[in-house]
Amino acid sequence: MTEKLKNHLQGDKQIWWILGLLSLISVVTVYSSISSLAYRQAGGNTEAVILRHVLFLVIGIVVTYFVHKIDISRYAHIAKILLYVSPFLLLYTLMFGVSIGHARRWITVMGLSFQTADFVKLVLIVNLAAMLASKIHIEYKRKDLLEIIAWCGLIVFLISLSSFSSAIILGFTCFTIMWIGKVPRRYLRALTFVILGVVSFALLTGYLIKVTTGKEIGRVSTVIDRTEAFINRDLDRDGYVGGYLGGKSSQKNFAHVAIAKGGLVGVGPGNSSQKNVLPEAYSDYIYSIVIEEYGLIGGMVVLALYLWLLARGISNIDYTERAFGGLLCVGLTLLLVFQAFAHMAINVGLGPVTGQTLPLISRGGTSALFSFIAIGIVLSVSKYSKPQSA
């Protein structure tokens, strides 16, 4: 039975173990933190909510299995076409998408809502890896590099209008991939200038439109208010630090209480007191619940799993026979791990409040599904690595 399963689950076996452990942690922690959600959505029936989450995890793992069976070379041709569709998809979402929590990040297709930014990030990373891989043994052409930098700038700009933190994470990921791909420094500096320029332009434009017309463009006001709350300064001179309701920043205070109560070994599974008062305890603040219930030791275990995933993703670039596969593996791994680091940093108070979930652990819908797809692609790459991990 074990041998049969081993033959079916190809690629890096350690990544399969990481995926299984993160999914297990997800089930246990989400079950502990959904009491308030269950009260709102299922009349207090936590079993119904957790069963739905478990079903979604199972679907995600099945998707990972089928994706990892596909030859990675097929992704580049499809992604090239999808890249040209991406800006229009993001614009459509900003104008006509489903608004949840005052943010238009979702569109509905056949009754299923999904965040278009998650899809577009995946498309951009695949295209960036393909372009760099095609030039890795020859001198980079100025035209090719400027073209991909322009695409990175455009996608980051459009995503920043609805999710500023996601745009920053994506921009940093693109920079790291190009650095690993040994792109000349002048183009790395150009990419940095473009990324910082477009996110600054998005903030400034949104702020000026809000001041002059009173209309909100994207999430600019939210970004400013949350930054104010973090640094405790009134940046937009409206007389409120953190906005009219955001000055107290109750989210981060509840998270800090949870972490303080956790101590070294935690209060025990299911014994969190902050899960009932902390908004989005099962998604945006699930790491603080992990620390409250399992202590610093539990938090370090979760951190170690993401570091392990990062190490496996990076190691594949040395072993794979395809440059495209290696860069793609690194890019997707970095995207997941950078998001995880951002989530953990925000939970412990090292950054302003954002809506970043903890990949493969937080309760989520299609955003979690794209994480499983990314892992599937990474496993597909690792199938072609010379030393197969045990």
WOQUI-V535042 format. One record per residue. N is the residue number from 1. RES is the residue in one letter. SS is DSSP state (helix for helix, strand for strand, loop for the rest). NEAR is the number of other ideal C-beta (glycine too) atoms within 10 Angstrom. D_LAST is the distance of its C-alpha to the last C-alpha in whole Angstrom. Layout:
# WOQUI-V535042
n->{N | N}
res->{RES | RES}
ss->{SS | SS}
near->{NEAR | NEAR}
d_last->{D_LAST | D_LAST}
This chain:
# WOQUI-V535042
n->{1 | 2 | 3 | 4 | 5 | 6 | 7 | 8 | 9 | 10 | 11 | 12 | 13 | 14 | 15 | 16 | 17 | 18 | 19 | 20 | 21 | 22 | 23 | 24 | 25 | 26 | 27 | 28 | 29 | 30 | 31 | 32 | 33 | 34 | 35 | 36 | 37 | 38 | 39 | 40 | 41 | 42 | 43 | 44 | 45 | 46 | 47 | 48 | 49 | 50 | 51 | 52 | 53 | 54 | 55 | 56 | 57 | 58 | 59 | 60 | 61 | 62 | 63 | 64 | 65 | 66 | 67 | 68 | 69 | 70 | 71 | 72 | 73 | 74 | 75 | 76 | 77 | 78 | 79 | 80 | 81 | 82 | 83 | 84 | 85 | 86 | 87 | 88 | 89 | 90 | 91 | 92 | 93 | 94 | 95 | 96 | 97 | 98 | 99 | 100 | 101 | 102 | 103 | 104 | 105 | 106 | 107 | 108 | 109 | 110 | 111 | 112 | 113 | 114 | 115 | 116 | 117 | 118 | 119 | 120 | 121 | 122 | 123 | 124 | 125 | 126 | 127 | 128 | 129 | 130 | 131 | 132 | 133 | 134 | 135 | 136 | 137 | 138 | 139 | 140 | 141 | 142 | 143 | 144 | 145 | 146 | 147 | 148 | 149 | 150 | 151 | 152 | 153 | 154 | 155 | 156 | 157 | 158 | 159 | 160 | 161 | 162 | 163 | 164 | 165 | 166 | 167 | 168 | 169 | 170 | 171 | 172 | 173 | 174 | 175 | 176 | 177 | 178 | 179 | 180 | 181 | 182 | 183 | 184 | 185 | 186 | 187 | 188 | 189 | 190 | 191 | 192 | 193 | 194 | 195 | 196 | 197 | 198 | 199 | 200 | 201 | 202 | 203 | 204 | 205 | 206 | 207 | 208 | 209 | 210 | 211 | 212 | 213 | 214 | 215 | 216 | 217 | 218 | 219 | 220 | 221 | 222 | 223 | 224 | 225 | 226 | 227 | 228 | 229 | 230 | 231 | 232 | 233 | 234 | 235 | 236 | 237 | 238 | 239 | 240 | 241 | 242 | 243 | 244 | 245 | 246 | 247 | 248 | 249 | 250 | 251 | 252 | 253 | 254 | 255 | 256 | 257 | 258 | 259 | 260 | 261 | 262 | 263 | 264 | 265 | 266 | 267 | 268 | 269 | 270 | 271 | 272 | 273 | 274 | 275 | 276 | 277 | 278 | 279 | 280 | 281 | 282 | 283 | 284 | 285 | 286 | 287 | 288 | 289 | 290 | 291 | 292 | 293 | 294 | 295 | 296 | 297 | 298 | 299 | 300 | 301 | 302 | 303 | 304 | 305 | 306 | 307 | 308 | 309 | 310 | 311 | 312 | 313 | 314 | 315 | 316 | 317 | 318 | 319 | 320 | 321 | 322 | 323 | 324 | 325 | 326 | 327 | 328 | 329 | 330 | 331 | 332 | 333 | 334 | 335 | 336 | 337 | 338 | 339 | 340 | 341 | 342 | 343 | 344 | 345 | 346 | 347 | 348 | 349 | 350 | 351 | 352 | 353 | 354 | 355 | 356 | 357 | 358 | 359 | 360 | 361 | 362 | 363 | 364 | 365 | 366 | 367 | 368 | 369 | 370 | 371 | 372 | 373 | 374 | 375 | 376 | 377 | 378 | 379 | 380 | 381 | 382 | 383 | 384 | 385 | 386 | 387 | 388 | 389 | 390}
res->{M | T | E | K | L | K | N | H | L | Q | G | D | K | Q | I | W | W | I | L | G | L | L | S | L | I | S | V | V | T | V | Y | S | S | I | S | S | L | A | Y | R | Q | A | G | G | N | T | E | A | V | I | L | R | H | V | L | F | L | V | I | G | I | V | V | T | Y | F | V | H | K | I | D | I | S | R | Y | A | H | I | A | K | I | L | L | Y | V | S | P | F | L | L | L | Y | T | L | M | F | G | V | S | I | G | H | A | R | R | W | I | T | V | M | G | L | S | F | Q | T | A | D | F | V | K | L | V | L | I | V | N | L | A | A | M | L | A | S | K | I | H | I | E | Y | K | R | K | D | L | L | E | I | I | A | W | C | G | L | I | V | F | L | I | S | L | S | S | F | S | S | A | I | I | L | G | F | T | C | F | T | I | M | W | I | G | K | V | P | R | R | Y | L | R | A | L | T | F | V | I | L | G | V | V | S | F | A | L | L | T | G | Y | L | I | K | V | T | T | G | K | E | I | G | R | V | S | T | V | I | D | R | T | E | A | F | I | N | R | D | L | D | R | D | G | Y | V | G | G | Y | L | G | G | K | S | S | Q | K | N | F | A | H | V | A | I | A | K | G | G | L | V | G | V | G | P | G | N | S | S | Q | K | N | V | L | P | E | A | Y | S | D | Y | I | Y | S | I | V | I | E | E | Y | G | L | I | G | G | M | V | V | L | A | L | Y | L | W | L | L | A | R | G | I | S | N | I | D | Y | T | E | R | A | F | G | G | L | L | C | V | G | L | T | L | L | L | V | F | Q | A | F | A | H | M | A | I | N | V | G | L | G | P | V | T | G | Q | T | L | P | L | I | S | R | G | G | T | S | A | L | F | S | F | I | A | I | G | I | V | L | S | V | S | K | Y | S | K | P | Q | S | A}
ss->{loop | helix | helix | helix | helix | helix | helix | helix | loop | loop | loop | loop | helix | helix | helix | helix | helix | helix | helix | helix | helix | helix | helix | helix | helix | helix | helix | helix | helix | helix | helix | helix | helix | loop | helix | helix | helix | helix | helix | helix | helix | helix | loop | loop | loop | helix | helix | helix | helix | helix | helix | helix | helix | helix | helix | helix | helix | helix | helix | helix | helix | helix | helix | helix | helix | helix | helix | helix | loop | loop | loop | loop | helix | helix | helix | helix | helix | helix | helix | helix | helix | helix | helix | helix | helix | helix | helix | helix | helix | helix | helix | helix | helix | helix | helix | helix | loop | strand | strand | strand | loop | loop | strand | strand | strand | strand | strand | strand | strand | loop | loop | strand | strand | strand | strand | helix | helix | helix | helix | helix | helix | helix | helix | helix | helix | helix | helix | helix | helix | helix | helix | helix | helix | helix | loop | loop | loop | loop | loop | loop | loop | helix | helix | helix | helix | helix | helix | helix | helix | helix | helix | helix | helix | helix | helix | helix | helix | helix | helix | helix | loop | loop | loop | helix | helix | helix | helix | helix | helix | helix | helix | helix | helix | helix | helix | helix | helix | helix | helix | helix | loop | loop | loop | loop | helix | helix | helix | helix | helix | helix | helix | helix | helix | helix | helix | helix | helix | helix | helix | helix | helix | helix | helix | helix | helix | helix | helix | helix | helix | helix | helix | helix | helix | loop | loop | loop | loop | loop | loop | helix | helix | helix | helix | helix | helix | helix | helix | helix | helix | helix | helix | loop | loop | loop | loop | loop | loop | loop | loop | loop | loop | loop | helix | helix | helix | helix | loop | loop | loop | helix | helix | helix | helix | helix | helix | helix | helix | helix | helix | helix | helix | helix | loop | loop | loop | loop | loop | loop | loop | loop | loop | loop | loop | helix | helix | helix | loop | loop | loop | loop | loop | loop | loop | loop | loop | helix | helix | helix | helix | helix | helix | helix | helix | helix | helix | helix | helix | helix | helix | helix | helix | helix | helix | helix | helix | helix | helix | helix | helix | helix | helix | helix | helix | helix | helix | helix | helix | helix | helix | strand | loop | loop | helix | helix | helix | helix | helix | helix | helix | helix | helix | helix | helix | helix | helix | helix | helix | helix | helix | helix | helix | helix | helix | helix | helix | helix | helix | loop | loop | loop | loop | loop | loop | loop | loop | loop | loop | loop | loop | loop | loop | loop | loop | loop | loop | helix | helix | helix | helix | helix | helix | helix | helix | helix | helix | helix | helix | helix | helix | helix | helix | helix | loop | loop | strand | loop | loop | loop | loop | loop}
near->{5 | 6 | 6 | 8 | 9 | 12 | 8 | 8 | 17 | 16 | 22 | 26 | 16 | 16 | 24 | 22 | 14 | 18 | 23 | 12 | 15 | 21 | 18 | 12 | 20 | 25 | 14 | 16 | 27 | 25 | 21 | 24 | 29 | 24 | 17 | 17 | 18 | 18 | 14 | 10 | 13 | 15 | 8 | 12 | 12 | 17 | 10 | 13 | 22 | 20 | 12 | 14 | 18 | 15 | 10 | 18 | 20 | 11 | 13 | 23 | 16 | 12 | 16 | 26 | 16 | 10 | 19 | 24 | 14 | 12 | 10 | 24 | 13 | 10 | 24 | 17 | 9 | 11 | 20 | 14 | 9 | 17 | 19 | 10 | 12 | 24 | 15 | 10 | 18 | 23 | 14 | 13 | 23 | 18 | 8 | 9 | 21 | 14 | 9 | 11 | 10 | 9 | 18 | 19 | 27 | 20 | 17 | 10 | 9 | 4 | 5 | 11 | 14 | 19 | 25 | 24 | 25 | 22 | 21 | 22 | 27 | 22 | 22 | 26 | 24 | 24 | 22 | 24 | 27 | 21 | 22 | 25 | 18 | 13 | 15 | 14 | 7 | 7 | 7 | 18 | 10 | 11 | 7 | 14 | 21 | 14 | 12 | 22 | 22 | 13 | 20 | 24 | 22 | 16 | 25 | 27 | 20 | 24 | 32 | 28 | 24 | 21 | 22 | 25 | 22 | 24 | 23 | 19 | 23 | 25 | 24 | 17 | 25 | 27 | 17 | 16 | 22 | 24 | 12 | 16 | 21 | 10 | 20 | 13 | 9 | 10 | 17 | 16 | 10 | 17 | 24 | 14 | 12 | 20 | 23 | 14 | 13 | 21 | 21 | 11 | 13 | 23 | 19 | 11 | 14 | 22 | 17 | 12 | 15 | 17 | 11 | 8 | 9 | 7 | 8 | 13 | 16 | 23 | 26 | 22 | 18 | 19 | 21 | 23 | 25 | 24 | 18 | 22 | 21 | 17 | 11 | 10 | 10 | 15 | 13 | 16 | 7 | 15 | 7 | 15 | 17 | 23 | 18 | 9 | 10 | 19 | 15 | 11 | 21 | 14 | 22 | 22 | 14 | 20 | 27 | 15 | 16 | 26 | 22 | 12 | 18 | 24 | 13 | 8 | 12 | 21 | 17 | 12 | 13 | 12 | 12 | 26 | 13 | 24 | 25 | 12 | 14 | 26 | 14 | 17 | 30 | 28 | 22 | 22 | 27 | 26 | 27 | 33 | 26 | 29 | 26 | 30 | 25 | 24 | 20 | 14 | 13 | 22 | 21 | 13 | 14 | 22 | 15 | 10 | 19 | 24 | 14 | 16 | 24 | 18 | 12 | 20 | 25 | 16 | 20 | 25 | 20 | 10 | 18 | 22 | 9 | 15 | 18 | 21 | 27 | 27 | 27 | 32 | 32 | 26 | 29 | 26 | 27 | 22 | 28 | 22 | 20 | 20 | 23 | 27 | 17 | 21 | 27 | 21 | 14 | 25 | 27 | 16 | 15 | 11 | 18 | 20 | 25 | 21 | 19 | 24 | 24 | 28 | 25 | 25 | 28 | 25 | 25 | 23 | 12 | 18 | 20 | 24 | 20 | 22 | 28 | 23 | 21 | 25 | 29 | 24 | 25 | 29 | 25 | 24 | 30 | 27 | 16 | 19 | 21 | 8 | 8 | 13 | 16 | 7}
d_last->{17 | 13 | 12 | 15 | 13 | 10 | 12 | 14 | 12 | 11 | 10 | 8 | 6 | 7 | 10 | 11 | 11 | 13 | 15 | 15 | 16 | 19 | 20 | 21 | 23 | 25 | 26 | 27 | 29 | 30 | 32 | 33 | 35 | 36 | 39 | 42 | 40 | 41 | 44 | 45 | 43 | 43 | 46 | 44 | 41 | 38 | 36 | 37 | 36 | 32 | 32 | 33 | 30 | 27 | 28 | 28 | 24 | 24 | 25 | 23 | 20 | 21 | 22 | 19 | 18 | 21 | 21 | 17 | 18 | 21 | 21 | 22 | 25 | 27 | 27 | 29 | 32 | 32 | 31 | 34 | 37 | 36 | 36 | 40 | 40 | 38 | 41 | 44 | 41 | 41 | 45 | 45 | 43 | 45 | 49 | 48 | 45 | 44 | 45 | 43 | 44 | 47 | 44 | 44 | 40 | 40 | 41 | 41 | 40 | 41 | 41 | 38 | 38 | 35 | 35 | 36 | 35 | 31 | 31 | 33 | 31 | 28 | 30 | 31 | 28 | 27 | 30 | 30 | 27 | 28 | 32 | 30 | 28 | 31 | 32 | 30 | 31 | 35 | 37 | 37 | 40 | 42 | 43 | 39 | 38 | 41 | 40 | 37 | 38 | 41 | 39 | 37 | 40 | 41 | 38 | 38 | 42 | 42 | 39 | 41 | 44 | 42 | 39 | 39 | 36 | 34 | 36 | 35 | 32 | 32 | 34 | 32 | 29 | 30 | 32 | 28 | 27 | 30 | 30 | 26 | 28 | 30 | 33 | 36 | 38 | 41 | 39 | 37 | 40 | 41 | 38 | 39 | 43 | 42 | 40 | 42 | 45 | 44 | 43 | 46 | 48 | 47 | 48 | 51 | 52 | 51 | 53 | 56 | 56 | 56 | 59 | 61 | 61 | 59 | 56 | 53 | 50 | 47 | 46 | 47 | 50 | 47 | 45 | 48 | 49 | 45 | 45 | 49 | 47 | 45 | 47 | 50 | 52 | 54 | 53 | 55 | 58 | 59 | 60 | 56 | 53 | 50 | 53 | 55 | 53 | 50 | 51 | 50 | 47 | 46 | 42 | 41 | 43 | 42 | 38 | 40 | 41 | 38 | 36 | 39 | 39 | 35 | 36 | 33 | 32 | 33 | 36 | 33 | 32 | 35 | 37 | 37 | 41 | 40 | 38 | 42 | 44 | 41 | 41 | 38 | 36 | 33 | 32 | 34 | 34 | 31 | 30 | 33 | 33 | 29 | 31 | 34 | 32 | 29 | 31 | 30 | 27 | 26 | 26 | 24 | 21 | 22 | 22 | 19 | 17 | 19 | 18 | 15 | 15 | 17 | 15 | 12 | 15 | 17 | 14 | 14 | 18 | 17 | 14 | 16 | 19 | 21 | 23 | 24 | 20 | 19 | 22 | 22 | 18 | 20 | 23 | 22 | 20 | 23 | 25 | 23 | 23 | 26 | 27 | 26 | 27 | 30 | 30 | 30 | 32 | 35 | 34 | 35 | 38 | 37 | 38 | 40 | 40 | 38 | 36 | 33 | 30 | 27 | 24 | 23 | 25 | 28 | 30 | 31 | 32 | 31 | 30 | 27 | 26 | 26 | 23 | 21 | 22 | 21 | 18 | 18 | 19 | 16 | 13 | 16 | 16 | 12 | 12 | 14 | 12 | 12 | 9 | 6 | 4 | 0}
